[in-house]
């Protein structure tokens, strides 16, 4: 391992924040470029690199780096990317299966039943904070992509994702309190 990297690593293990800043300054931009090549998404690349660097700070006392510090950082970023990628793919598959199952159930339901459930869903949406509601409706009702919503509202795509996620969680909680799981499933069908 390069002498400067050895010094950074040893200082980091001793809790030296300056060593962490040196590590951050030295590798951050290169790690972003590397991760962007994996994700093709600047915000996601930044999130992955930041997650990786935060983990390194948290685990600084127990770091065992046998290769170079640079290789360790790149491998850590790649592993964080893979973990996130697998999680997203797993969620997409589960959602797709759920949609197919629910769509078959809804084919058998009559219109008045759906109208009643839609009113309940509208009530749940009305309970949302203003920004969550606005972003959620643009995404789910109007069918805009996250990128389009971000551009329209002048916020980041990550903020759009967070608003949609928070809104969905709030609606799920509200519907669970109302014990209307069927509507909860319908909510997922509209994504």
C-alpha positions as CSV (number, residue, x, y, z in Angstrom):
1,X,0.0,0.0,0.0
2,X,1.3,3.5,-0.8
3,X,2.8,5.3,2.2
4,X,0.3,8.2,2.0
5,X,-2.6,5.7,1.9
6,X,-1.1,3.8,4.9
7,X,-0.8,7.1,6.8
8,X,-4.4,8.0,5.9
9,X,-5.7,4.5,7.0
10,X,-3.8,4.5,10.3
11,X,-4.9,8.0,11.1
12,X,-8.5,7.1,10.1
13,X,-8.4,4.1,12.5
14,X,-7.4,6.5,15.2
15,X,-10.4,8.6,14.6
16,X,-8.6,11.5,12.9
17,X,-11.3,13.5,11.1
18,X,-8.6,15.2,9.0
19,X,-7.6,11.9,7.6
20,X,-11.2,11.2,6.6
21,X,-11.4,14.6,4.9
22,X,-8.1,13.8,3.0
23,X,-9.5,10.4,1.9
24,X,-12.8,12.1,0.9
25,X,-11.1,14.9,-1.1
26,X,-8.6,12.5,-2.7
27,X,-11.1,9.8,-3.9
28,X,-14.6,11.3,-3.9
29,X,-14.7,12.6,-7.5
30,X,-13.1,9.6,-9.0
31,X,-15.5,7.3,-7.1
32,X,-18.5,9.4,-8.4
33,X,-17.3,9.0,-12.0
34,X,-16.8,5.2,-11.5
35,X,-20.2,4.8,-9.9
36,X,-21.9,6.9,-12.5
37,X,-20.6,4.5,-15.1
38,X,-22.4,1.8,-13.2
39,X,-25.7,3.6,-12.5
40,X,-26.0,6.1,-15.4
41,X,-27.6,8.3,-12.7
42,X,-25.7,11.2,-11.1
43,X,-27.9,11.4,-8.0
44,X,-27.8,7.7,-7.4
45,X,-24.0,7.6,-7.9
46,X,-23.5,10.3,-5.4
47,X,-25.8,8.5,-2.9
48,X,-23.9,5.3,-3.3
49,X,-20.5,6.9,-2.9
50,X,-21.7,8.9,0.2
51,X,-23.2,5.7,1.7
52,X,-19.9,3.9,1.2
53,X,-17.8,6.7,2.7
54,X,-20.1,7.0,5.7
55,X,-19.8,3.2,6.3
56,X,-16.0,3.5,6.1
57,X,-16.1,6.2,8.8
58,X,-18.4,4.2,11.0
59,X,-16.3,1.1,10.6
60,X,-12.9,2.9,10.8
61,X,-11.8,1.1,14.0
62,X,-12.2,-2.4,12.4
63,X,-11.1,-1.7,8.8
64,X,-8.9,-4.5,7.4
65,X,-7.5,-3.4,4.1
66,X,-5.2,-5.9,2.5
67,X,-5.0,-4.4,-0.9
68,X,-4.6,-0.7,-1.7
69,X,-6.9,1.9,-0.2
70,X,-8.0,2.9,-3.7
71,X,-8.9,-0.7,-4.6
72,X,-10.8,-1.1,-1.3
73,X,-12.8,2.0,-2.0
74,X,-13.7,1.0,-5.5
75,X,-14.7,-2.5,-4.4
76,X,-16.8,-1.0,-1.6
77,X,-18.6,1.3,-4.0
78,X,-19.2,-1.6,-6.3
79,X,-20.6,-3.8,-3.5
80,X,-22.9,-1.0,-2.4
81,X,-24.1,-0.5,-6.0
82,X,-24.8,-4.3,-6.3
83,X,-26.7,-4.4,-3.0
84,X,-28.9,-1.5,-4.1
85,X,-29.4,-2.9,-7.6
86,X,-30.5,-6.3,-6.3
87,X,-32.9,-4.6,-3.9
88,X,-34.5,-2.6,-6.6
89,X,-34.8,-5.6,-8.9
90,X,-36.3,-7.7,-6.1
91,X,-38.9,-4.9,-5.4
92,X,-39.7,-4.5,-9.1
93,X,-40.3,-8.3,-9.4
94,X,-42.5,-8.4,-6.3
95,X,-44.5,-5.4,-7.5
96,X,-45.0,-6.9,-10.9
97,X,-46.3,-10.2,-9.5
98,X,-48.6,-8.3,-7.1
99,X,-49.9,-6.2,-10.0
100,X,-50.8,-9.3,-12.0
101,X,-52.5,-10.9,-9.1
102,X,-54.5,-7.9,-8.2
103,X,-55.5,-7.1,-11.7
104,X,-57.1,-10.5,-12.0
105,X,-59.0,-9.8,-8.8
106,X,-60.3,-6.4,-9.9
107,X,-61.6,-7.8,-13.2
108,X,-64.2,-9.6,-11.2
109,X,-65.3,-6.6,-9.1
110,X,-68.2,-4.4,-10.0
111,X,-68.0,-0.7,-10.6
112,X,-69.8,0.5,-7.4
113,X,-67.3,-1.5,-5.3
114,X,-64.4,0.3,-7.1
115,X,-66.1,3.7,-6.7
116,X,-66.4,3.1,-3.0
117,X,-62.8,2.1,-2.7
118,X,-61.6,5.1,-4.9
119,X,-63.4,7.4,-2.5
120,X,-61.5,5.8,0.4
121,X,-58.2,6.2,-1.5
122,X,-59.0,9.8,-2.2
123,X,-59.6,10.3,1.5
124,X,-56.2,8.8,2.3
125,X,-54.6,11.0,-0.3
126,X,-56.3,14.1,1.2
127,X,-54.6,13.3,4.5
128,X,-51.1,13.7,3.0
129,X,-49.0,16.8,3.6
130,X,-49.3,19.2,0.6
131,X,-45.9,18.5,-1.1
132,X,-46.2,14.7,-0.7
133,X,-49.8,14.8,-2.1
134,X,-48.7,17.0,-5.0
135,X,-45.8,14.8,-6.0
136,X,-47.8,11.6,-5.4
137,X,-50.7,12.7,-7.6
138,X,-48.3,13.8,-10.4
139,X,-46.7,10.4,-10.3
140,X,-49.6,8.1,-9.7
141,X,-52.6,9.9,-11.1
142,X,-51.1,11.9,-13.9
143,X,-48.4,9.3,-14.8
144,X,-45.4,11.6,-14.9
145,X,-42.0,10.1,-14.6
146,X,-39.9,11.1,-11.6
147,X,-37.5,13.1,-13.9
148,X,-40.5,15.0,-15.3
149,X,-41.8,15.8,-11.8
150,X,-38.4,16.9,-10.6
151,X,-38.1,19.3,-13.6
152,X,-41.6,20.6,-13.2
153,X,-41.3,21.2,-9.4
154,X,-37.7,22.2,-9.5
155,X,-36.6,19.6,-7.0
156,X,-34.2,16.6,-7.4
157,X,-35.3,13.2,-8.6
158,X,-34.2,11.8,-5.2
159,X,-36.6,14.3,-3.5
160,X,-39.4,13.1,-5.8
161,X,-38.7,9.5,-4.8
162,X,-38.8,10.4,-1.2
163,X,-42.1,12.2,-1.5
164,X,-43.7,9.3,-3.4
165,X,-42.3,6.8,-0.9
166,X,-43.5,8.9,2.1
167,X,-46.9,9.4,0.5
168,X,-47.2,5.6,-0.2
169,X,-46.2,4.7,3.3
170,X,-48.7,7.2,4.8
171,X,-51.5,5.9,2.6
172,X,-50.6,2.3,3.5
173,X,-50.7,3.2,7.2
174,X,-54.0,5.1,6.8
175,X,-55.6,2.2,4.8
176,X,-54.4,-0.4,7.3
177,X,-56.1,1.6,10.0
178,X,-59.2,1.5,7.9
179,X,-58.6,-2.3,7.3
180,X,-58.9,-1.9,3.6
181,X,-56.1,-4.1,2.2
182,X,-57.8,-4.5,-1.1
183,X,-57.5,-0.8,-1.8
184,X,-53.9,-1.0,-0.7
185,X,-53.2,-3.5,-3.4
186,X,-55.1,-1.4,-5.9
187,X,-52.7,1.5,-5.1
188,X,-49.8,-0.6,-6.3
189,X,-51.6,-1.5,-9.5
190,X,-51.5,2.1,-10.6
191,X,-47.7,2.4,-10.5
